[in-house]
Amino acid sequence: MSEEDHVRLVVEAMEEIHGSVAAEQYTGIYDRQCWGLDPNAAGSWASPYTGQHERYMPEYHKTHANHIL
């Protein structure tokens, strides 16, 4: 997938989750990184087990110092 196509898909996904505000606030500035190919990213990927999704989603929607963790 080209970088342009990938960024477009990510922006579309953000719009699907957050609505039109995502497109309104998107600056066009991004940093694309493939975690699967980065040797320094070992252990940086999370893959929640069944049931964890329900436990962590309430925290996902909170912001901490203007960041969603």
C-alpha positions in Angstrom: 0.0 0.0 0.0 1.4 3.4 -0.8 2.0 5.9 1.9 -0.6 8.2 0.5 -3.3 5.4 0.5 -2.3 4.4 4.0 -2.7 7.9 5.4 -6.0 8.3 3.6 -7.3 5.1 5.2 -6.2 6.2 8.6 -7.9 9.6 8.3 -11.1 7.8 7.1 -10.9 5.5 10.1 -10.5 8.4 12.5 -13.5 10.1 10.8 -15.6 6.9 11.3 -14.7 6.8 15.0 -14.8 10.5 15.8 -17.0 12.1 13.2 -16.3 15.1 10.9 -14.2 16.8 13.6 -11.4 14.5 12.7 -11.3 15.8 9.1 -11.7 19.4 10.3 -8.8 19.2 12.6 -6.4 17.0 10.5 -3.4 19.1 9.6 -1.9 16.9 7.0 1.2 16.4 9.2 1.8 12.8 10.2 4.6 10.3 11.1 4.1 6.9 9.6 5.9 4.0 11.2 5.6 0.3 10.5 5.9 -1.3 13.9 6.3 -4.8 12.4 9.4 -3.8 10.5 11.1 -1.7 13.2 13.7 -3.7 15.1 13.6 -1.1 17.9 9.8 -1.5 18.4 10.0 -5.0 20.0 7.2 -5.2 22.6 5.5 -2.1 21.4 2.4 -3.8 19.9 -0.7 -4.6 22.0 -3.1 -7.4 21.0 -5.8 -7.6 23.7 -7.3 -10.9 24.7 -11.0 -11.6 24.7 -12.7 -9.6 27.4 -10.0 -7.0 27.7 -11.6 -4.7 25.2 -14.6 -4.1 27.5 -12.3 -3.4 30.4 -10.0 -0.9 28.6 -12.5 1.0 26.4 -13.7 3.4 29.1 -10.2 4.5 29.7 -9.5 4.8 26.0 -12.1 7.6 25.8 -10.4 9.7 28.5 -7.7 12.3 27.8 -4.6 12.8 29.8 -2.8 16.1 29.2 -4.6 16.4 25.9 -3.5 12.8 24.9 -5.4 9.6 24.5 -3.3 6.8 25.8 
